[in-house]
Amino acid sequence: MDMTKEKLLNNFSFIGLILVLVLFEVLTGGLLLGRRNLINIFNNFFSIGLCAMAYAFIMALGELDLSVGAIVGFSAAMGAFAANISTALILPAAILTGLVIGSASGFAIAKLKVESFIGTLAVSFVVRGMTTWLLNGSVGIPISMRVFDKNVVKILTFLVIMVLFYFLYEHCAYGKHCRAVGASAEAARQSGVKVEKVRFLGFALCGLVCGLIGFFTLVRACTASSKTGDAFEFDVLLAVLFGGMPLAGGWVVRFRSAVVGSIAMAILKSGMSLIGIDGLMQQVVQGVILIAAVALSFDRKNAGVIK
C-alpha cells in the first residue's frame, strides 16, 4: 500500500465521521444531536461498537467474519431458553453460546484451512437455520430483565471492554501477533508466532463478544426471534471499513478505527431514519458506501500475495 493511500486511510475515519455528522445535522434541522436521538444513536453504537472492537482482531489477521449477526441471534435465543430454568443463566448461556460458535469457526479456519469468507458464511447459514427451527416464532423473557438495558450499565460495559481490548491490541503480544499474521503469516510463523492459535483465538474472541451482544439485545427487547441480529454483520463490516481498516490486514489496522467507524455508522443509520429514508433505500446507501470503502482500502499490489 503506497504512502498516499495509507495517509488517506489513517484520516478517512475522522473525515467520514465529520462529514456524516455535519450532513445529517443540517438535513435534520438540528434534530440529530437532540437529547432523545442521542440515546438512539448510542443504542445503535453500543452493539456495533462492541462487535467492531472484537472485529479489529479479525481484520488485523486479514480475515472476515460473516457470522456475527447469526451468532448474536442464536446467543439471544439460547439466553431466552435458559431463562426458563433461571434468569441468572441468561448471561452465561448467551456468552457461552457465542464462544462455542466462534471457536468452531476459528477451528475450521485455523486448523482445517477453510477460507474465512466461506467458512463464516457457512456457519451463518447453519446457525440461522438452527435459530429459526428452535424458536419457531419467538421466545420471551421476564420484563424485569430490562434492568440491564439501562444506559449506565451499557456505558460501563462498553468502557471496560474498550480499555481491555485496546490494551490487548496495542500493548500485548497477542495484538501484535494478529497484525504480524495479517502482514505475512509465513514470516510470522518463522518468527515463532503460532499462527493457527492466533487465528483461532481471534474468532473465539469475536464469538464471545457476539454472545454478550446477544444478551443485551435480548434484555432490550425481552424477546428473541429468528430475525434477531439480521444484517448485523454488514453493519459491523461497514463500520470497520468506514473507520479506515484495510481488508488486507496487517500493521496498518488501527484499533481507533473500530470506535470512530462505529460512531459514524450509528449516526448514519439514525440520520437516514430521521430524514425519512426507508429501509430498502438505506441498504442502497450503505451498499454504495461499502463499495467506496472497499475500493479505498483494497491493496491491489498485494492482492495476489499468499499470506
Secondary structure by P-SEA (a helix, b strand, c coil): ccaaaaaaaaaaaaaaaaaaaaaaaaaaccccccaaaaaaaaaaaaaaaaaaaaaaaaaaacccccaaaaaaaaaaaaaaaaaaacccaaaaaaaaaaaaaaaaaaaaaacccccaaaaaaaaaaaaaaaaaaaacccccccccccccccaaaaaaaaaaaaaaaaaaacccaaaaaaaaaaacaaaaaaaccaaaaaaaaaaaaaaaaaaaaaaaaaaaccccccccccaaaaaaaaaaaaacccccccccccaaaaaaaaaaaaaaaaaaaaacccaaaaaaaaaaaaaaaaaaacccccccccc
